[in-house]
Structure formats: structure tokens, C-alpha cells
Amino acid sequence: MVRTSPQDLVSMTSTYESCVEAVSPSGSLEDAYEMLQCIATTSDENHKMTSIGVNQFFLIYAASLVFLMQAGFAMLCAGSVRIKNVQNTMLKNLLDACGASLGFYTIGYAFAYGGDNFGGATTFIGTSNFFLMDVQNYAFWLFQFAFAATAATIVAGTLAERCQMTAYLFYSTFLTGFVYPVIVHSVWSQNGFLSAYQEEPLWGSGMVDFAGGGVVHFTGGLTALIATYILGPRTGRFYDRRGRKLDKPKPFPGHSVALQVLGAFILWFGWYGFNAGSITTVTKDGNGKIASLAAVNTTLAAASGCVSALFTNLIIKERKTGEATFNLIRAYNGCLAGLVSITAGCAVLEPWAAIITGFIGGLLYLGVSTLLVRLRLDDAVDAIPVHMTNGVWGLISVGLLASTNRLEAVYGRSEHPGWFYSWSQGSADGTLLGIQLCGILFIGSWVTVIMLPFFLWLNYLGWFRADSLEEVVGLDISYHGQSFGSGSEERISSEYIEAYNRRKEEIMQRRGRASDPGHDSYSVEDHKDTQTDSFTQEDNGNGVVDRVIPKSEP
């Protein structure tokens, strides 16, 4: 008789010894049978528990890599802004992670995966597991939280140097708590109407977005586009301080290209967790091979995107100016464009297709980046062409190039491969491409319908954009009380500093609290400059400075 349950035997040192102790065999045929049954049961239980542990560790490790991408975004953003705004940019990146964790813990995960049930009815949004109640797999929550934080932080760089802190915290929590989870539920939940993981997916295939090219990057990039359109460009970027259009946009180079490249390398490293980690389990037969393919494709797409952007930009510059120059910023952004473009199809494309996808991604980044400047849309880090454009392209590339064998390995069905693949079968089946386009339309519509009114509301309340005087002196001074930068190109006129202090004291007095200059004001001595222009301020009547105009300007 078995006196100890197989679950209790798992913790013991030897399966054989445990079963001997449990069965106490006497040499009879019946005892031998019970002994073999005990060994088999205990071995199965040991294997099951080991598999669970390995998969949990794999998810935690992958989530850690994805979360490390927050550091990559922070370094890239910090290097891309002027030194007077570095503190503010870094804090916003930190708040992304904090807001995302709280929003995804309270309601975000519930809206994304609550009530997930294979074979159940199709639903638009999750309805259970709020505050992680009844959630068993915490590692999966951690992995999904890291994705949500990534979607939020894409916008950080785009709005750099001119967005209020309050608005940023509101946006970050709202996106990760509601907008993003609905998209996750629709595309990745077993009950989502676009999901390829449904028992009966849309048109027999479902939308293929393996690691979030559309769910994460298109969502974040489109949100950035809507936000920057409403927020407007940085002061002096496309218009002078009197609001007159500049003949040529004024470049605002970041203060440290070294930080930018460091951030790009950290992002590339974290992308291995992003793409390969999306398999979520490695003990299932074939999953290790799928994760390996995803990692290989990630590498190839990044490399080809970098090369295409770098040399295409070199050729364009040589044709325009007669001088060939290698642009480092174009190179690393091309690399990121390649990474975004392969995210959706990293597990279902062959390596040669990943190279093509990344190469085209680099070209699309160059084209859309130039277009944004012509449209006078200010994106401080080129997040829109990198993430939005190539999030869309990545989904389309799956509809064109997805391999029959790879689809079968990942999703267990391959009736509708990529359009180009179907040509080789003589069918020209465009079903998968059609589904991908439907997914793009859904994500674009959902984000626009929700985030456009949200940003308009923030702007109407005056919570969105910092006023021009705060922008001129730098958000580090206006929001954090000090600036650590002293580069000659970023020196701020003492006149602006004095105006900022006077304005701050006036606001404090209106609120009935006298300002202490020794503690609340920023010292002019902290930021010396040879410029001594006097200036005028144009107030909108609500205490917000619309423009700060040196009197020396006509």
C-alpha cells in the first residue's frame, strides 16, 4: 500500500528510496507492481514540478530583460534632450515603470487576461482577476507588466522638454490600465476576437503578432503621434518666439550621443527577452527551437535595419551636398526600426525574410522621420517613425512572408500562410494579410478614439504643456529646482532666470503663501551667461506664459 502521496515524495532525495519507504516491499509480485507504480508516479510529478520551475524562471528572466529596456529608453531619451531637461526626462521614464506597475496590478491585467478561457465565448475585455485576485502565475503577470511599461515609455521621448509632469503621470497610468489592456485582450487572450489563440480564430487564422509589434509598438507610437500633434513643437524648433514659421527648422541636438548609443545597445539586448521570451514556456517540445529562431531573427533584422538606414542616409547626403557623412543617430535608429519591424513575426519568418523586413524597416524610418519634420511635428527621439511606422510594417510583413512550417510550429495551423508563400502553393491566399490589416485598423481606431479626447481634455485643462518660460529655463529648474548642466550651448540668460523667479513669487503670493527666495528660487549664479537681452512676456490671462520674447527680436 502507498502510505505517502506522490506530492510529498517530490521533496525527498531519491525516488527509489522514497518509494521503498512508502511501499515497504516484501518481495511479492504485488509489492513489485506497487513499487513500479510509485516510481512512475513520483517521476512524473518530479518532471512536472521541474518543468513548472524552469518555465517560471524563464519568464522571470525574460521579464527582467524586457524591464531592462526601461533603462535603455531612459539613456536614449536623456542623451537626446538638451542638458537642461535631463532630470525631468529621467523622472518621466521612472514614472512610466511606477505608473505601469500600479495600473497593471489594479485593473490592467484583469482587462487583458481576466477570465481567459480556451473555447469560451469571445469577449471584448477581461472581467476578473482585479488586484491579481485568484491569479496563480505571478511570473506571467510580471512579464506582461514589463510589456505594458514598454508601451507607455515609448511616448516619453516624443514629448520631451515640454510636457507637464502631472499630464505624464495621468497618461502613463491610463494607457497601461485601460487602453493597452483592451488591445492585449483582443489580440493575445484566448477569448479575443482577433486572437490566433482562440479555439476558432478569425477566418481560420487570427491575427499573428507574436511579440507585440502591433500590440506594444504601434500602440505606443500612435499615442506619441496624437500627443505631439496636440502638444505642439518645442519652442524655437519650427517657429520663432513670436510664432512666425522658420524658413528652416532649427535642430535641437541632444547633449550626449554616447548616452543615446548606450541606450540603443541596452534596448537591443532587452529585445531578446521581448521576442524570444514571448514563447513563455521552454519545456514544451519545439518551443526551445522557436525561441532560438526568434532570437536569430531579432539579431538579423536589427543589423539589416542599421545598415539600410546608415548607407541610404549617406547616399542621400552625398547627392545633396557632395559630401558623404556617416550619421550615427540614423544608424542606431535604423537598428531600432529593424528590431520593431521583426517583433510581430520573429517566430514565423525565416531568417532571410527577417533580413528583408529589417532592411525595409530602416528605409521606412528614414522616410517617415523626414516627413514628420516637413509636417512640423516635433519628435525629440524619432519614436514615431521607429515604433509606429515599423509596428505597422512588421504586421504587414507577417501577412506577406509568414512561413507555413513556422506558423504550424507556433500556432498549430498553417492553412493561411503569408501571401508570397501562398503563391508558391498556387493559391495566392491573402487571408492572413487581410487579418493583419484588420488588426492594424482596430488598434489604430481604438487608440485614436480613446487617446485623442484624453489628450484634448488634458490640454483644455492646462495640464498638458509647460508654459514657455518654464520651457526656456528648462524643466529641470522649473520642476526640480536645479539643473546639473553647464554646457556652453545650454547656458540660460540670467534675465530668463530672474523672470522665472519673479513669476514664481507672484504665483506663490496669489496662493497666499510668501515665497522664500533662499529656498524656492533658482539662483542666477547657478547659471551664468554672457547674454543680457531684456525681454517681454505675453500672458494668456490665466497665469500661463504663452511666449517669452527678447526685446532685441523684431
N, C-alpha and C positions, 0 to 999 in steps of 0.2 A: 504494500500500500504506500502511496506517495503521501508523506506526512507534511511536506513543505511545498508551498506554491512555487511555480516557476518564477514569479516575480521576485520572491525572496531569494531565490538561488542566484539571481543576477549579480548580487553584491558579493558573492563568495568567490574564493580564489580559483578554484578548479571545478569545471563542470563535472568531471568524473567523480571527484571526491565528494562534491555536493550531492550527487545522485546516490553514491554509496551510503552516505549518511541518511539520506531521505528514504531510500528503499530498504536498506539493510538486507542485501541479497543473501539467501541461504544456499544458493546453488541450484535451486529448482528452475524448471523451464519458465514457470510463471514469473518468477523474480527476474530472470534474464530479460524477459519481454518488457517488464515494467522498467527495468534499468535502461534498456534501449529507448523506450518511450520518453523517459525522463531526460536522457541526454539530448534527444532530438528536440524536445520542447524547450529545454533550457538554452540550447544553442540557438534556436530560432529567436528566443526572447533576447538573448545577448546580442545577436546580429541586429535585431530591430532597434534596441536601445543604442547601439553603436551608430547605426545609420542616422537615428534622430539627432544624436550628439554631433556627428560630423556635419549634418545639414544645418544645424543651429549655428555651429561655429562658422561655417562657410557664409551664412547670411550675415552674421555679426561682422566678419572680416570684410565682406563686400560692402556692407553699410558704412563701415569705417573708412573705406576708400572713397565712397561717394561723399561722405561728410567732409573728408579732407579737401574735396573740391571747393568747399566754402573758403578755405584758406587760399586756394588758387584764385577764386573770384576776388577775394579781398586784396591780394597782392596786385592783381591786374588792374583793379579799379584804383587802388592807391597810387600806382605808378602812372596811371593815365590822367589823373587830375592835377591841377596846379597845387603847389605845396601848401597854400593857404586853406585848402579844403580836405587835407588828408585825414585828419582826425574824424571829421564828420562822415566821410566816406567809409572809414573803417568801422565806425559805430553802427552805421546802417547795415553793413554786412553782418555784424554781430547780432543786431536786432532781427535780421532775417531768420537766423537759426533759432533765436528765442521765440519769436512770434510763430514760426512754423511748428515748433515743438508743442507749444500750448494749444494752438489752433487745431493741429492734427490729433492731439490727445483728446481734446474735449469733444469735437464733433467731426473733424475732418476724416479720420479713419472710419468712423461709423457711416458717413455719407458715401465713402469709397467702397468699403467691403462689408458693411453691416448686413447680416442676413445672407451672405454668399452661400448659394445652394445649387450644386450642379443638377441640372434637369428641372430646376424650379422656373417659375414664371419670370418673364422679362420685366425688369423694373428700371426706373429712371434714376433712382437714388437709394442708397442704403438706409435702413431704418432701425438698426440695432447696434450694439457694442459701443454706445456712447461712453466716454470716460474709460475706455478699454474694459468695460464690464463684460465678463464671460469670454474674453479673448485668451486663448491658450498659447498662441505662438507669438511671444513678445519680440522675437528676433525679426519676424516678418514685419511687425509694426515699425521697428527701428529702421529697417531697410526702406520701407515706404515713406517714412518721415524724412529720410535723407533725400529722397527724390522730390518731395514737396518743398523742402528748403531750397533745393536747386532751382525749381521753377520760380520761386519768389526772388531769389538773389540775382537772376538774370536782369531784372529791371534796375538793380541798384546802380550800375554804371551808367545806364542811359540817362537817368535823372540826376546825375552827379552835379554838384556845385550850385544847385538852385532849388532843391526840394526841401520843404519843411520836415522836421523830424516827426511831428505828430501825424502828418499825412502818410509818411512812410510806414510807421508802425501800424496804422489803420489798414493800409493797403496790404501789407505783408500777411497780417492775420486773416483778413477777409479772403485773400486769394487762396491761402493754404487751408482755410477752414471750410470754404464753401465752393468757390469757383472751380479750383483744380480737382477736388474730390469727385464732383459730378462727372468730369471728363474721365477720370480714372475708372469710375464705376461703369461708364458706358463702354469703355474700350477694353478694360482688363478684368472686370468682375465676371464671374460665371453667369451672371444674370443681366449683363449689359446688352443693349440692343445691337451694338456694333462688335461685341466681343467675339474673338476667334475661339475662346474657351467655352462657349456655350455648347450645350448638347446638340442643338440645331442652329448653327450660326447663320448670320445673314447671307443669303444667296449661296449657301453651302460652303462658305469660306470664312466670313468675318473679316474684320479689319486687322491687318498684320502690322503691329507696332511693337516689336519685341522688347525694346528697352526704353521707349519713350521719346522718339524723335518728334512725334506729334503731341503726345500727352504732356510732356515736360517742356520741350524746347519751343515748339510752335506756340504753346500756351503762354510761356514767359515772354517770348519775342513779340507776339502780337499785343500783349499787355503793355510792353515797353513802347510800342509804336503809338498806341492810343494815349498813353500817359504823356509822352513827349510832344505829341500834337497839341494836347490841351495845355500843357505846362509852358510850352514855348522854348525858344533857344536861350542859351546863356547870354547875358548882357555883353554886347560887343561882338558876338560871333557872326551874325548876319546883318545886324542893324547897329547904327551908332547910338549914342546915348540920347539922342533926340528922336529916335525911332525911324531914322531915314535908312533906306536899304543901302548896304555897302555894295560897291561895284564888284568886289571880290571878297568872299568870306574870309574872315580873319582866323587863322589857325590858332588853336589853344593846345599846344603840345604838352603832354604830361611831363611831370618833373623827373621821372626816373624810368628809363626804358629797361633798366636791369630788373626792377620790380615787375614790370609788365611781362618780361620773358620768364622770370621765375614763376609768376602766376600761370602762364601758359603751360609750362612743364608740369606744374602740380596738377593742373586740370587734366592734362594728357594722362598722367599717372592714375588719377582718380577715375578716369573713364574706363579703365579695365574693370573696376568694381561695378561701374554703371552698366556696362554692356555684358561682360561675361557673368557678372553676378545676377543678372536678370533671369538666369535659368533657375535660380532659387534652391535647387537641390542638385547634389552631385553624385549621390549614391544610386540613383536610378540608372538602369542600363542606357548608355548612349549620351547621357547628359554631360559627362565629362568632355566628350568629343564636341558637343555643341558649344560648351563654354570655351573650349580651346579655339574653335573656329571664330567665335565672336571676338576673342582677343586678337587673333591674327588679322581679321578684317578691320578691327579698330586701328591697328598699327598701320596697315597699308593705306587706309583712307586718309589718316592724318598726314602721312608722308606725301601722298599724291596731292592733297589739298594745299599743303605748304608749297610744294614745287610749282604747281599751276599758278597760284596767286603771285608768288615771288617773280617768276620769269615772265608771266603775262604783264605784270606791272612794269617790269624792266623794259620790255619791248615797247609798251605804250609810252613810257617816259623818253625812251631813246628816239622814238618817232617824233615826239612833240618838241623836245629840247635839244636833241642831238647828243645828249649825254646819257649813258647807261648807268643807272644807280640801283643798288640792291637795297630795297626798303625792308627793314627788319619788322616793322609793325605789320606791313602787308603779309609778310611770311608767317608770323605766328598766328595772325587772324585767319589766314588760309588754312593753317593746321587745325585750328578750332572749327572752322567751317567743315573740313573733312570729317572731323570727329562727330559733329552734329548730324551730318548727312548720312553717316553709316549707322547711326543709333537705331533707327527703326528696323533696318534689315540686316544687322550684323550677324544674325544666326541663320538667315535664309538666303544669303547671297554667297556665291562662290568668290574666292579671293580676287580673281581678275575683275569681277563685277564691282567689288569694293574699291578697287583702284579707279575704275571709271567713275563711280559715284563720288569719291572724294575729289577727283580731278575737276569734275563739273561743279562740285560744291565750292571749290576755290574760285572758280570763274564767276559763279553767281554772287559770291561775297563781294568781289571787286565791283561788279556791275551795280549791285544794289547800294553799296556804300557810296559810290559816285552819285547815284540817283538821289539819295537822301540829301546830299549837300546841295544839289540843284533845286530840290524842293524846299530847301531851308528847314529841314527837320534835324534837330541837333541831337546826335547820339554820341556821347563822350567816349564810349568804348567800342562802338560798332557792334553792339549786341543785337540790333535788329537784323542787319544783313547776315550775321553769323548764325543766330538762333532761329529767328522766324523764317527767313528765306530757306535755310537749309533744313529746317524741320519739315517744311512742306516738300522740298525736293527729295528728302530721304523717304518720305511716304510714297511719293510718285515712283522713285527708283525701285521700291519693292514691287509695285504694280507692274513694272516693266521687266525686272531682272530676277525676280524670286525663282529659285531653283526648285524643281519638282521633288528631288530627293531631300533637300533641306527642309522644305515645308512638311513633308511626311515625317521626318525625324522629330521636328519640334511640335507640330500640331496634330499629327496622326492623320492628316488628309492632304491630298495633293491634286485634287480634281481641277483646281483653278490656279495654275502657276502664273508667273509673270507673263505679260503679253508677248514679249520677244521669245520667251521659252516656248510658249504655246505655238508659235509659228513653226518651230521645228517639228511639232506634232501634227501640223497641217490643220490646226483649228482656229488660230488667231483669236483665242478666248480672252476677252477683255474684262471678264468678271471681276478679278482681283483689282485691276486698275480702277474699275468703276467704284468698288467698295472703298478703296483708298481715297478717291475723290470725295465720296460721301462723308468719310471721316474728316477730311480737311474742311469741308463745308460746315459740318456740325461743330467742330472745335472753334472755327473762326466765328460762326454765328453766336455760339454760347458766350465766348469771351467778350465779343463786341457788345452784345445785348446787356450783359451784366456790368462790365468794367467801364464802358463809356459813360453811362449815367452816374456811376460811382465816382469817377474822377471829376465829372462836371459838378457833382454835388460838393466834393471837397474844394474845388476851385471857387464855387459860388460862396461858400462859407469863408473863403480867405485862408483856408488851412493848407493849401497845396504848395504855393510858391513862396519862397522867401522874398522879402522886398529888396529893391535894387541896392539900397545902402548896405544891407547885410551881405548881399552878393559881392559888392565891390570890396568890402573889407575882408571878406572871406567867412565862410560858415564856421571855421574853427574859432574865430574870435567871437562871432555873434551867438553861437550856440554853446561853446565850450569855454569861453573866457580867455583863451590864449591860443597862440599859433606857434608851432615849433619851427616854422620855416623862416629862412632868412636869405634865400637866393636872390641875387640882384634883379632877376627878371620878374620876381614876385613881390618886390617891395611895394608897400602901400603908402600913398601920400598921407602925411601927418594930418592934413586937412580932413581927409575922409575919416581918420580915426577920431579926431576931435568931434566931427559931426555925429558920428555914431554914438559917442559918449553923451553928447548933449541930448540927442534924441532918446537915448535910454533913460536918462534922468527925467526927461519930460514925461515919458510913459509911466515911470515909477511914481511921479508926483500926481499924475492923473488918477492913478490907482490908490492914492492916499498914503503912499509909502515913500519916504525920502530916500534917495539913493545915496549910498556911501561910496564916494569916488575911490576911496582907498581899497575897496573890496569888489565893487561891482563894475567899475570902469576899466577899460583896457588902456594901459599907459601908452602914450605916444612914444615914449622912449623905447618901448618894446619893438617898434617898427619904424625906423628912421628911413627917410628918403630925400633925395635932392629935389624932388618935385614939390612945388609950393603953390600950385594953382588954387585960387579960391573957386567956389562953386556955388551953384544954386540947387535947391531940392524942389521937385514937383510932387506934391502930396495929392493923393486921390480923395482926400476929405475924410478918410476913415482911419487915419493914423498910419497908413502904409505908404512908403515912398515908392512911387512908380518909376522914377528916373532920377539919377544923380548926374548933374551936368556941370562940368568945369566951365567957369565963365570965359575961359580962353577959347572955348569952342564957339564957332559962329552959330 
